[in-house]
Amino acid sequence: MSSHVSETTKHVLDGFSVVTVLGTLADVLPSIAAVFTIIWTGIRIYETDTVQLLLGKKPIADEPNE
């Protein structure tokens, strides 16, 4: 089963991620928040086309279906 998260949700979570990093750097939030941010950022980087291409999970040229 595949679950897809909308782009809006991803952008909101990315925003929370940035706020978490800033809060952690300012010693406002506990370091556990930094761990969650690192995990989320790693997932987002893994999802990029470049990384998927380097890992061989995505073809070099996506051909449109005709």
mmCIF file as Biopython writes it, N, C-alpha, C and O atoms, coordinates in Angstrom:
data_model
#
loop_
_atom_site.group_PDB
_atom_site.id
_atom_site.type_symbol
_atom_site.label_atom_id
_atom_site.label_alt_id
_atom_site.label_comp_id
_atom_site.label_asym_id
_atom_site.label_entity_id
_atom_site.label_seq_id
_atom_site.pdbx_PDB_ins_code
_atom_site.Cartn_x
_atom_site.Cartn_y
_atom_site.Cartn_z
_atom_site.occupancy
_atom_site.B_iso_or_equiv
_atom_site.auth_seq_id
_atom_site.auth_asym_id
_atom_site.pdbx_PDB_model_num
ATOM 1   N N  . MET A ? 1  ? 0.845  -1.160 0.000   1.0 0.0 1  A 1 
ATOM 2   C CA . MET A ? 1  ? 0.000  0.000  0.000   1.0 0.0 1  A 1 
ATOM 3   C C  . MET A ? 1  ? 0.899  1.234  0.000   1.0 0.0 1  A 1 
ATOM 4   O O  . MET A ? 1  ? 1.875  1.305  0.746   1.0 0.0 1  A 1 
ATOM 5   N N  . SER A ? 2  ? 0.564  2.177  -0.825  1.0 0.0 2  A 1 
ATOM 6   C CA . SER A ? 2  ? 1.362  3.390  -0.964  1.0 0.0 2  A 1 
ATOM 7   C C  . SER A ? 2  ? 0.571  4.572  -0.435  1.0 0.0 2  A 1 
ATOM 8   O O  . SER A ? 2  ? -0.611 4.736  -0.739  1.0 0.0 2  A 1 
ATOM 9   N N  . SER A ? 3  ? 1.244  5.394  0.365   1.0 0.0 3  A 1 
ATOM 10  C CA . SER A ? 3  ? 0.578  6.574  0.896   1.0 0.0 3  A 1 
ATOM 11  C C  . SER A ? 3  ? 1.293  7.808  0.371   1.0 0.0 3  A 1 
ATOM 12  O O  . SER A ? 3  ? 2.517  7.907  0.446   1.0 0.0 3  A 1 
ATOM 13  N N  . HIS A ? 4  ? 0.526  8.740  -0.158  1.0 0.0 4  A 1 
ATOM 14  C CA . HIS A ? 4  ? 1.094  9.957  -0.730  1.0 0.0 4  A 1 
ATOM 15  C C  . HIS A ? 4  ? 0.708  11.146 0.138   1.0 0.0 4  A 1 
ATOM 16  O O  . HIS A ? 4  ? -0.450 11.307 0.526   1.0 0.0 4  A 1 
ATOM 17  N N  . VAL A ? 5  ? 1.699  11.970 0.432   1.0 0.0 5  A 1 
ATOM 18  C CA . VAL A ? 5  ? 1.477  13.179 1.222   1.0 0.0 5  A 1 
ATOM 19  C C  . VAL A ? 5  ? 1.422  14.343 0.244   1.0 0.0 5  A 1 
ATOM 20  O O  . VAL A ? 5  ? 2.256  14.448 -0.655  1.0 0.0 5  A 1 
ATOM 21  N N  . SER A ? 6  ? 0.440  15.212 0.421   1.0 0.0 6  A 1 
ATOM 22  C CA . SER A ? 6  ? 0.285  16.329 -0.508  1.0 0.0 6  A 1 
ATOM 23  C C  . SER A ? 6  ? 1.473  17.276 -0.395  1.0 0.0 6  A 1 
ATOM 24  O O  . SER A ? 6  ? 2.146  17.333 0.634   1.0 0.0 6  A 1 
ATOM 25  N N  . GLU A ? 7  ? 1.717  18.015 -1.467  1.0 0.0 7  A 1 
ATOM 26  C CA . GLU A ? 7  ? 2.823  18.978 -1.491  1.0 0.0 7  A 1 
ATOM 27  C C  . GLU A ? 7  ? 2.629  20.060 -0.435  1.0 0.0 7  A 1 
ATOM 28  O O  . GLU A ? 7  ? 3.601  20.521 0.164   1.0 0.0 7  A 1 
ATOM 29  N N  . THR A ? 8  ? 1.391  20.467 -0.202  1.0 0.0 8  A 1 
ATOM 30  C CA . THR A ? 8  ? 1.118  21.488 0.809   1.0 0.0 8  A 1 
ATOM 31  C C  . THR A ? 8  ? 1.542  20.986 2.182   1.0 0.0 8  A 1 
ATOM 32  O O  . THR A ? 8  ? 2.154  21.726 2.953   1.0 0.0 8  A 1 
ATOM 33  N N  . THR A ? 9  ? 1.225  19.746 2.489   1.0 0.0 9  A 1 
ATOM 34  C CA . THR A ? 9  ? 1.615  19.163 3.772   1.0 0.0 9  A 1 
ATOM 35  C C  . THR A ? 9  ? 3.125  19.118 3.893   1.0 0.0 9  A 1 
ATOM 36  O O  . THR A ? 9  ? 3.671  19.407 4.958   1.0 0.0 9  A 1 
ATOM 37  N N  . LYS A ? 10 ? 3.808  18.757 2.811   1.0 0.0 10 A 1 
ATOM 38  C CA . LYS A ? 10 ? 5.265  18.711 2.834   1.0 0.0 10 A 1 
ATOM 39  C C  . LYS A ? 10 ? 5.853  20.097 3.080   1.0 0.0 10 A 1 
ATOM 40  O O  . LYS A ? 10 ? 6.823  20.231 3.827   1.0 0.0 10 A 1 
ATOM 41  N N  . HIS A ? 11 ? 5.283  21.121 2.467   1.0 0.0 11 A 1 
ATOM 42  C CA . HIS A ? 11 ? 5.779  22.483 2.655   1.0 0.0 11 A 1 
ATOM 43  C C  . HIS A ? 11 ? 5.562  22.949 4.095   1.0 0.0 11 A 1 
ATOM 44  O O  . HIS A ? 11 ? 6.420  23.615 4.675   1.0 0.0 11 A 1 
ATOM 45  N N  . VAL A ? 12 ? 4.421  22.598 4.660   1.0 0.0 12 A 1 
ATOM 46  C CA . VAL A ? 12 ? 4.146  22.971 6.052   1.0 0.0 12 A 1 
ATOM 47  C C  . VAL A ? 12 ? 5.145  22.288 6.982   1.0 0.0 12 A 1 
ATOM 48  O O  . VAL A ? 12 ? 5.688  22.921 7.887   1.0 0.0 12 A 1 
ATOM 49  N N  . LEU A ? 13 ? 5.388  20.996 6.758   1.0 0.0 13 A 1 
ATOM 50  C CA . LEU A ? 13 ? 6.350  20.273 7.586   1.0 0.0 13 A 1 
ATOM 51  C C  . LEU A ? 13 ? 7.768  20.805 7.388   1.0 0.0 13 A 1 
ATOM 52  O O  . LEU A ? 13 ? 8.551  20.848 8.337   1.0 0.0 13 A 1 
ATOM 53  N N  . ASP A ? 14 ? 8.101  21.210 6.168   1.0 0.0 14 A 1 
ATOM 54  C CA . ASP A ? 14 ? 9.406  21.831 5.931   1.0 0.0 14 A 1 
ATOM 55  C C  . ASP A ? 14 ? 9.531  23.133 6.723   1.0 0.0 14 A 1 
ATOM 56  O O  . ASP A ? 14 ? 10.593 23.428 7.271   1.0 0.0 14 A 1 
ATOM 57  N N  . GLY A ? 15 ? 8.455  23.905 6.783   1.0 0.0 15 A 1 
ATOM 58  C CA . GLY A ? 15 ? 8.460  25.143 7.561   1.0 0.0 15 A 1 
ATOM 59  C C  . GLY A ? 15 ? 8.672  24.859 9.046   1.0 0.0 15 A 1 
ATOM 60  O O  . GLY A ? 15 ? 9.456  25.538 9.708   1.0 0.0 15 A 1 
ATOM 61  N N  . PHE A ? 16 ? 7.969  23.853 9.564   1.0 0.0 16 A 1 
ATOM 62  C CA . PHE A ? 16 ? 8.168  23.464 10.958  1.0 0.0 16 A 1 
ATOM 63  C C  . PHE A ? 16 ? 9.595  22.998 11.194  1.0 0.0 16 A 1 
ATOM 64  O O  . PHE A ? 16 ? 10.176 23.246 12.251  1.0 0.0 16 A 1 
ATOM 65  N N  . SER A ? 17 ? 10.149 22.327 10.205  1.0 0.0 17 A 1 
ATOM 66  C CA . SER A ? 17 ? 11.520 21.858 10.310  1.0 0.0 17 A 1 
ATOM 67  C C  . SER A ? 17 ? 12.490 23.026 10.465  1.0 0.0 17 A 1 
ATOM 68  O O  . SER A ? 17 ? 13.388 22.987 11.306  1.0 0.0 17 A 1 
ATOM 69  N N  . VAL A ? 18 ? 12.306 24.057 9.656   1.0 0.0 18 A 1 
ATOM 70  C CA . VAL A ? 18 ? 13.176 25.244 9.739   1.0 0.0 18 A 1 
ATOM 71  C C  . VAL A ? 18 ? 13.012 25.921 11.089  1.0 0.0 18 A 1 
ATOM 72  O O  . VAL A ? 18 ? 14.004 26.302 11.710  1.0 0.0 18 A 1 
ATOM 73  N N  . VAL A ? 19 ? 11.781 26.076 11.553  1.0 0.0 19 A 1 
ATOM 74  C CA . VAL A ? 19 ? 11.532 26.697 12.856  1.0 0.0 19 A 1 
ATOM 75  C C  . VAL A ? 19 ? 12.175 25.860 13.963  1.0 0.0 19 A 1 
ATOM 76  O O  . VAL A ? 19 ? 12.726 26.410 14.917  1.0 0.0 19 A 1 
ATOM 77  N N  . THR A ? 20 ? 12.108 24.550 13.839  1.0 0.0 20 A 1 
ATOM 78  C CA . THR A ? 20 ? 12.715 23.671 14.826  1.0 0.0 20 A 1 
ATOM 79  C C  . THR A ? 20 ? 14.223 23.852 14.873  1.0 0.0 20 A 1 
ATOM 80  O O  . THR A ? 20 ? 14.816 23.916 15.950  1.0 0.0 20 A 1 
ATOM 81  N N  . VAL A ? 21 ? 14.842 23.935 13.698  1.0 0.0 21 A 1 
ATOM 82  C CA . VAL A ? 21 ? 16.293 24.146 13.653  1.0 0.0 21 A 1 
ATOM 83  C C  . VAL A ? 21 ? 16.658 25.460 14.323  1.0 0.0 21 A 1 
ATOM 84  O O  . VAL A ? 21 ? 17.578 25.507 15.140  1.0 0.0 21 A 1 
ATOM 85  N N  . LEU A ? 22 ? 15.940 26.531 13.982  1.0 0.0 22 A 1 
ATOM 86  C CA . LEU A ? 22 ? 16.230 27.836 14.580  1.0 0.0 22 A 1 
ATOM 87  C C  . LEU A ? 22 ? 16.016 27.820 16.094  1.0 0.0 22 A 1 
ATOM 88  O O  . LEU A ? 22 ? 16.807 28.390 16.846  1.0 0.0 22 A 1 
ATOM 89  N N  . GLY A ? 23 ? 14.949 27.170 16.529  1.0 0.0 23 A 1 
ATOM 90  C CA . GLY A ? 23 ? 14.681 27.074 17.961  1.0 0.0 23 A 1 
ATOM 91  C C  . GLY A ? 23 ? 15.738 26.267 18.685  1.0 0.0 23 A 1 
ATOM 92  O O  . GLY A ? 23 ? 16.134 26.612 19.798  1.0 0.0 23 A 1 
ATOM 93  N N  . THR A ? 24 ? 16.195 25.199 18.064  1.0 0.0 24 A 1 
ATOM 94  C CA . THR A ? 24 ? 17.231 24.380 18.675  1.0 0.0 24 A 1 
ATOM 95  C C  . THR A ? 24 ? 18.542 25.150 18.766  1.0 0.0 24 A 1 
ATOM 96  O O  . THR A ? 24 ? 19.234 25.089 19.783  1.0 0.0 24 A 1 
ATOM 97  N N  . LEU A ? 25 ? 18.881 25.869 17.709  1.0 0.0 25 A 1 
ATOM 98  C CA . LEU A ? 25 ? 20.106 26.661 17.727  1.0 0.0 25 A 1 
ATOM 99  C C  . LEU A ? 25 ? 20.054 27.758 18.789  1.0 0.0 25 A 1 
ATOM 100 O O  . LEU A ? 25 ? 21.086 28.150 19.334  1.0 0.0 25 A 1 
ATOM 101 N N  . ALA A ? 26 ? 18.874 28.240 19.075  1.0 0.0 26 A 1 
ATOM 102 C CA . ALA A ? 26 ? 18.715 29.287 20.081  1.0 0.0 26 A 1 
ATOM 103 C C  . ALA A ? 26 ? 18.498 28.692 21.479  1.0 0.0 26 A 1 
ATOM 104 O O  . ALA A ? 26 ? 18.197 29.432 22.416  1.0 0.0 26 A 1 
ATOM 105 N N  . ASP A ? 27 ? 18.645 27.385 21.632  1.0 0.0 27 A 1 
ATOM 106 C CA . ASP A ? 27 ? 18.451 26.676 22.897  1.0 0.0 27 A 1 
ATOM 107 C C  . ASP A ? 27 ? 17.050 26.859 23.472  1.0 0.0 27 A 1 
ATOM 108 O O  . ASP A ? 27 ? 16.863 26.853 24.689  1.0 0.0 27 A 1 
ATOM 109 N N  . VAL A ? 28 ? 16.080 27.020 22.597  1.0 0.0 28 A 1 
ATOM 110 C CA . VAL A ? 28 ? 14.698 27.166 23.043  1.0 0.0 28 A 1 
ATOM 111 C C  . VAL A ? 28 ? 14.025 25.801 23.124  1.0 0.0 28 A 1 
ATOM 112 O O  . VAL A ? 28 ? 13.209 25.559 24.013  1.0 0.0 28 A 1 
ATOM 113 N N  . LEU A ? 29 ? 14.360 24.924 22.212  1.0 0.0 29 A 1 
ATOM 114 C CA . LEU A ? 29 ? 13.742 23.600 22.160  1.0 0.0 29 A 1 
ATOM 115 C C  . LEU A ? 29 ? 14.761 22.543 22.568  1.0 0.0 29 A 1 
ATOM 116 O O  . LEU A ? 29 ? 15.965 22.756 22.426  1.0 0.0 29 A 1 
ATOM 117 N N  . PRO A ? 30 ? 14.301 21.435 23.060  1.0 0.0 30 A 1 
ATOM 118 C CA . PRO A ? 30 ? 15.235 20.369 23.436  1.0 0.0 30 A 1 
ATOM 119 C C  . PRO A ? 30 ? 15.884 19.736 22.206  1.0 0.0 30 A 1 
ATOM 120 O O  . PRO A ? 30 ? 15.381 19.854 21.089  1.0 0.0 30 A 1 
ATOM 121 N N  . SER A ? 31 ? 16.975 19.085 22.431  1.0 0.0 31 A 1 
ATOM 122 C CA . SER A ? 31 ? 17.727 18.506 21.320  1.0 0.0 31 A 1 
ATOM 123 C C  . SER A ? 31 ? 16.984 17.371 20.618  1.0 0.0 31 A 1 
ATOM 124 O O  . SER A ? 31 ? 17.332 17.014 19.493  1.0 0.0 31 A 1 
ATOM 125 N N  . ILE A ? 32 ? 15.980 16.807 21.256  1.0 0.0 32 A 1 
ATOM 126 C CA . ILE A ? 32 ? 15.202 15.746 20.593  1.0 0.0 32 A 1 
ATOM 127 C C  . ILE A ? 32 ? 14.515 16.304 19.348  1.0 0.0 32 A 1 
ATOM 128 O O  . ILE A ? 32 ? 14.321 15.580 18.372  1.0 0.0 32 A 1 
ATOM 129 N N  . ALA A ? 33 ? 14.149 17.579 19.377  1.0 0.0 33 A 1 
ATOM 130 C CA . ALA A ? 33 ? 13.527 18.199 18.204  1.0 0.0 33 A 1 
ATOM 131 C C  . ALA A ? 33 ? 14.510 18.230 17.045  1.0 0.0 33 A 1 
ATOM 132 O O  . ALA A ? 33 ? 14.112 18.087 15.889  1.0 0.0 33 A 1 
ATOM 133 N N  . ALA A ? 34 ? 15.781 18.414 17.342  1.0 0.0 34 A 1 
ATOM 134 C CA . ALA A ? 34 ? 16.796 18.423 16.295  1.0 0.0 34 A 1 
ATOM 135 C C  . ALA A ? 34 ? 16.888 17.057 15.632  1.0 0.0 34 A 1 
ATOM 136 O O  . ALA A ? 34 ? 17.095 16.970 14.422  1.0 0.0 34 A 1 
ATOM 137 N N  . VAL A ? 35 ? 16.738 16.001 16.403  1.0 0.0 35 A 1 
ATOM 138 C CA . VAL A ? 35 ? 16.781 14.647 15.841  1.0 0.0 35 A 1 
ATOM 139 C C  . VAL A ? 35 ? 15.650 14.454 14.842  1.0 0.0 35 A 1 
ATOM 140 O O  . VAL A ? 35 ? 15.872 13.939 13.746  1.0 0.0 35 A 1 
ATOM 141 N N  . PHE A ? 36 ? 14.445 14.860 15.207  1.0 0.0 36 A 1 
ATOM 142 C CA . PHE A ? 36 ? 13.309 14.739 14.293  1.0 0.0 36 A 1 
ATOM 143 C C  . PHE A ? 36 ? 13.520 15.575 13.036  1.0 0.0 36 A 1 
ATOM 144 O O  . PHE A ? 36 ? 13.143 15.156 11.942  1.0 0.0 36 A 1 
ATOM 145 N N  . THR A ? 37 ? 14.111 16.739 13.185  1.0 0.0 37 A 1 
ATOM 146 C CA . THR A ? 37 ? 14.386 17.601 12.044  1.0 0.0 37 A 1 
ATOM 147 C C  . THR A ? 37 ? 15.399 16.958 11.108  1.0 0.0 37 A 1 
ATOM 148 O O  . THR A ? 37 ? 15.242 17.005 9.888   1.0 0.0 37 A 1 
ATOM 149 N N  . ILE A ? 38 ? 16.432 16.364 11.676  1.0 0.0 38 A 1 
ATOM 150 C CA . ILE A ? 38 ? 17.446 15.697 10.858  1.0 0.0 38 A 1 
ATOM 151 C C  . ILE A ? 38 ? 16.835 14.529 10.100  1.0 0.0 38 A 1 
ATOM 152 O O  . ILE A ? 38 ? 17.142 14.319 8.926   1.0 0.0 38 A 1 
ATOM 153 N N  . ILE A ? 39 ? 15.975 13.773 10.760  1.0 0.0 39 A 1 
ATOM 154 C CA . ILE A ? 39 ? 15.309 12.646 10.095  1.0 0.0 39 A 1 
ATOM 155 C C  . ILE A ? 39 ? 14.441 13.153 8.948   1.0 0.0 39 A 1 
ATOM 156 O O  . ILE A ? 39 ? 14.496 12.614 7.843   1.0 0.0 39 A 1 
ATOM 157 N N  . TRP A ? 40 ? 13.633 14.197 9.207   1.0 0.0 40 A 1 
ATOM 158 C CA . TRP A ? 40 ? 12.735 14.742 8.173   1.0 0.0 40 A 1 
ATOM 159 C C  . TRP A ? 40 ? 13.537 15.286 6.989   1.0 0.0 40 A 1 
ATOM 160 O O  . TRP A ? 40 ? 13.185 15.046 5.834   1.0 0.0 40 A 1 
ATOM 161 N N  . THR A ? 41 ? 14.606 16.013 7.277   1.0 0.0 41 A 1 
ATOM 162 C CA . THR A ? 41 ? 15.431 16.574 6.211   1.0 0.0 41 A 1 
ATOM 163 C C  . THR A ? 41 ? 16.073 15.459 5.397   1.0 0.0 41 A 1 
ATOM 164 O O  . THR A ? 41 ? 16.157 15.553 4.172   1.0 0.0 41 A 1 
ATOM 165 N N  . GLY A ? 42 ? 16.522 14.417 6.061   1.0 0.0 42 A 1 
ATOM 166 C CA . GLY A ? 42 ? 17.095 13.268 5.358   1.0 0.0 42 A 1 
ATOM 167 C C  . GLY A ? 42 ? 16.095 12.607 4.427   1.0 0.0 42 A 1 
ATOM 168 O O  . GLY A ? 42 ? 16.436 12.228 3.307   1.0 0.0 42 A 1 
ATOM 169 N N  . ILE A ? 43 ? 14.868 12.470 4.889   1.0 0.0 43 A 1 
ATOM 170 C CA . ILE A ? 43 ? 13.818 11.886 4.041   1.0 0.0 43 A 1 
ATOM 171 C C  . ILE A ? 43 ? 13.584 12.764 2.820   1.0 0.0 43 A 1 
ATOM 172 O O  . ILE A ? 43 ? 13.470 12.261 1.702   1.0 0.0 43 A 1 
ATOM 173 N N  . ARG A ? 44 ? 13.511 14.077 3.031   1.0 0.0 44 A 1 
ATOM 174 C CA . ARG A ? 44 ? 13.264 14.997 1.911   1.0 0.0 44 A 1 
ATOM 175 C C  . ARG A ? 44 ? 14.409 14.964 0.904   1.0 0.0 44 A 1 
ATOM 176 O O  . ARG A ? 44 ? 14.176 15.011 -0.304  1.0 0.0 44 A 1 
ATOM 177 N N  . ILE A ? 45 ? 15.648 14.883 1.396   1.0 0.0 45 A 1 
ATOM 178 C CA . ILE A ? 45 ? 16.788 14.803 0.488   1.0 0.0 45 A 1 
ATOM 179 C C  . ILE A ? 45 ? 16.750 13.489 -0.278  1.0 0.0 45 A 1 
ATOM 180 O O  . ILE A ? 45 ? 17.020 13.464 -1.479  1.0 0.0 45 A 1 
ATOM 181 N N  . TYR A ? 46 ? 16.419 12.406 0.398   1.0 0.0 46 A 1 
ATOM 182 C CA . TYR A ? 46 ? 16.329 11.097 -0.244  1.0 0.0 46 A 1 
ATOM 183 C C  . TYR A ? 46 ? 15.288 11.091 -1.360  1.0 0.0 46 A 1 
ATOM 184 O O  . TYR A ? 46 ? 15.465 10.399 -2.362  1.0 0.0 46 A 1 
ATOM 185 N N  . GLU A ? 47 ? 14.216 11.846 -1.201  1.0 0.0 47 A 1 
ATOM 186 C CA . GLU A ? 47 ? 13.139 11.885 -2.196  1.0 0.0 47 A 1 
ATOM 187 C C  . GLU A ? 47 ? 13.490 12.692 -3.443  1.0 0.0 47 A 1 
ATOM 188 O O  . GLU A ? 47 ? 12.775 12.598 -4.441  1.0 0.0 47 A 1 
ATOM 189 N N  . THR A ? 48 ? 14.563 13.481 -3.424  1.0 0.0 48 A 1 
ATOM 190 C CA . THR A ? 48 ? 14.877 14.327 -4.570  1.0 0.0 48 A 1 
ATOM 191 C C  . THR A ? 48 ? 15.214 13.491 -5.796  1.0 0.0 48 A 1 
ATOM 192 O O  . THR A ? 48 ? 15.695 12.363 -5.688  1.0 0.0 48 A 1 
ATOM 193 N N  . ASP A ? 49 ? 14.953 14.064 -6.959  1.0 0.0 49 A 1 
ATOM 194 C CA . ASP A ? 49 ? 15.221 13.372 -8.221  1.0 0.0 49 A 1 
ATOM 195 C C  . ASP A ? 49 ? 16.699 13.033 -8.366  1.0 0.0 49 A 1 
ATOM 196 O O  . ASP A ? 49 ? 17.042 11.963 -8.869  1.0 0.0 49 A 1 
ATOM 197 N N  . THR A ? 50 ? 17.577 13.931 -7.932  1.0 0.0 50 A 1 
ATOM 198 C CA . THR A ? 50 ? 19.012 13.706 -8.070  1.0 0.0 50 A 1 
ATOM 199 C C  . THR A ? 50 ? 19.453 12.479 -7.288  1.0 0.0 50 A 1 
ATOM 200 O O  . THR A ? 50 ? 20.171 11.633 -7.821  1.0 0.0 50 A 1 
ATOM 201 N N  . VAL A ? 51 ? 19.035 12.370 -6.039  1.0 0.0 51 A 1 
ATOM 202 C CA . VAL A ? 51 ? 19.421 11.225 -5.214  1.0 0.0 51 A 1 
ATOM 203 C C  . VAL A ? 51 ? 18.814 9.944  -5.771  1.0 0.0 51 A 1 
ATOM 204 O O  . VAL A ? 51 ? 19.480 8.909  -5.814  1.0 0.0 51 A 1 
ATOM 205 N N  . GLN A ? 52 ? 17.571 10.004 -6.193  1.0 0.0 52 A 1 
ATOM 206 C CA . GLN A ? 52 ? 16.934 8.819  -6.755  1.0 0.0 52 A 1 
ATOM 207 C C  . GLN A ? 52 ? 17.651 8.363  -8.024  1.0 0.0 52 A 1 
ATOM 208 O O  . GLN A ? 52 ? 17.778 7.165  -8.273  1.0 0.0 52 A 1 
ATOM 209 N N  . LEU A ? 53 ? 18.121 9.325  -8.827  1.0 0.0 53 A 1 
ATOM 210 C CA . LEU A ? 53 ? 18.875 9.002  -10.035 1.0 0.0 53 A 1 
ATOM 211 C C  . LEU A ? 53 ? 20.215 8.364  -9.666  1.0 0.0 53 A 1 
ATOM 212 O O  . LEU A ? 53 ? 20.618 7.373  -10.274 1.0 0.0 53 A 1 
ATOM 213 N N  . LEU A ? 54 ? 20.902 8.924  -8.681  1.0 0.0 54 A 1 
ATOM 214 C CA . LEU A ? 54 ? 22.191 8.381  -8.251  1.0 0.0 54 A 1 
ATOM 215 C C  . LEU A ? 54 ? 22.063 6.969  -7.681  1.0 0.0 54 A 1 
ATOM 216 O O  . LEU A ? 54 ? 22.970 6.150  -7.831  1.0 0.0 54 A 1 
ATOM 217 N N  . LEU A ? 55 ? 20.949 6.691  -7.036  1.0 0.0 55 A 1 
ATOM 218 C CA . LEU A ? 55 ? 20.724 5.367  -6.458  1.0 0.0 55 A 1 
ATOM 219 C C  . LEU A ? 55 ? 20.164 4.377  -7.472  1.0 0.0 55 A 1 
ATOM 220 O O  . LEU A ? 55 ? 19.988 3.199  -7.159  1.0 0.0 55 A 1 
ATOM 221 N N  . GLY A ? 56 ? 19.885 4.848  -8.681  1.0 0.0 56 A 1 
ATOM 222 C CA . GLY A ? 56 ? 19.348 3.979  -9.725  1.0 0.0 56 A 1 
ATOM 223 C C  . GLY A ? 56 ? 17.892 3.623  -9.526  1.0 0.0 56 A 1 
ATOM 224 O O  . GLY A ? 56 ? 17.411 2.640  -10.091 1.0 0.0 56 A 1 
ATOM 225 N N  . LYS A ? 57 ? 17.184 4.405  -8.733  1.0 0.0 57 A 1 
ATOM 226 C CA . LYS A ? 57 ? 15.770 4.136  -8.480  1.0 0.0 57 A 1 
ATOM 227 C C  . LYS A ? 57 ? 14.854 4.850  -9.464  1.0 0.0 57 A 1 
ATOM 228 O O  . LYS A ? 57 ? 13.651 4.595  -9.504  1.0 0.0 57 A 1 
ATOM 229 N N  . LYS A ? 58 ? 15.437 5.753  -10.262 1.0 0.0 58 A 1 
ATOM 230 C CA . LYS A ? 58 ? 14.649 6.517  -11.213 1.0 0.0 58 A 1 
ATOM 231 C C  . LYS A ? 58 ? 15.382 6.500  -12.547 1.0 0.0 58 A 1 
ATOM 232 O O  . LYS A ? 58 ? 16.597 6.695  -12.586 1.0 0.0 58 A 1 
ATOM 233 N N  . PRO A ? 59 ? 14.660 6.270  -13.640 1.0 0.0 59 A 1 
ATOM 234 C CA . PRO A ? 59 ? 15.321 6.288  -14.946 1.0 0.0 59 A 1 
ATOM 235 C C  . PRO A ? 59 ? 15.888 7.670  -15.277 1.0 0.0 59 A 1 
ATOM 236 O O  . PRO A ? 59 ? 15.405 8.681  -14.767 1.0 0.0 59 A 1 
ATOM 237 N N  . ILE A ? 60 ? 16.907 7.710  -16.126 1.0 0.0 60 A 1 
ATOM 238 C CA . ILE A ? 60 ? 17.553 8.961  -16.470 1.0 0.0 60 A 1 
ATOM 239 C C  . ILE A ? 60 ? 16.581 9.930  -17.134 1.0 0.0 60 A 1 
ATOM 240 O O  . ILE A ? 60 ? 16.528 11.103 -16.767 1.0 0.0 60 A 1 
ATOM 241 N N  . ALA A ? 61 ? 15.825 9.454  -18.094 1.0 0.0 61 A 1 
ATOM 242 C CA . ALA A ? 61 ? 14.853 10.317 -18.766 1.0 0.0 61 A 1 
ATOM 243 C C  . ALA A ? 61 ? 13.470 9.696  -18.620 1.0 0.0 61 A 1 
ATOM 244 O O  . ALA A ? 61 ? 13.225 8.579  -19.074 1.0 0.0 61 A 1 
ATOM 245 N N  . ASP A ? 62 ? 12.572 10.438 -17.981 1.0 0.0 62 A 1 
ATOM 246 C CA . ASP A ? 62 ? 11.200 9.982  -17.877 1.0 0.0 62 A 1 
ATOM 247 C C  . ASP A ? 62 ? 10.501 10.259 -19.185 1.0 0.0 62 A 1 
ATOM 248 O O  . ASP A ? 62 ? 10.400 11.409 -19.613 1.0 0.0 62 A 1 
ATOM 249 N N  . GLU A ? 63 ? 10.018 9.211  -19.819 1.0 0.0 63 A 1 
ATOM 250 C CA . GLU A ? 63 ? 9.306  9.374  -21.090 1.0 0.0 63 A 1 
ATOM 251 C C  . GLU A ? 63 ? 7.821  9.527  -20.815 1.0 0.0 63 A 1 
ATOM 252 O O  . GLU A ? 63 ? 7.250  8.753  -20.047 1.0 0.0 63 A 1 
ATOM 253 N N  . PRO A ? 64 ? 7.186  10.520 -21.436 1.0 0.0 64 A 1 
ATOM 254 C CA . PRO A ? 64 ? 5.749  10.688 -21.231 1.0 0.0 64 A 1 
ATOM 255 C C  . PRO A ? 64 ? 4.972  9.541  -21.866 1.0 0.0 64 A 1 
ATOM 256 O O  . PRO A ? 64 ? 5.356  9.014  -22.910 1.0 0.0 64 A 1 
ATOM 257 N N  . ASN A ? 65 ? 3.888  9.170  -21.224 1.0 0.0 65 A 1 
ATOM 258 C CA . ASN A ? 65 ? 3.012  8.118  -21.770 1.0 0.0 65 A 1 
ATOM 259 C C  . ASN A ? 65 ? 2.218  8.687  -22.923 1.0 0.0 65 A 1 
ATOM 260 O O  . ASN A ? 65 ? 1.609  9.751  -22.814 1.0 0.0 65 A 1 
ATOM 261 N N  . GLU A ? 66 ? 2.234  7.967  -24.028 1.0 0.0 66 A 1 
ATOM 262 C CA . GLU A ? 66 ? 1.471  8.425  -25.191 1.0 0.0 66 A 1 
ATOM 263 C C  . GLU A ? 66 ? 0.326  7.509  -25.472 1.0 0.0 66 A 1 
ATOM 264 O O  . GLU A ? 66 ? -0.429 7.736  -26.417 1.0 0.0 66 A 1 
#
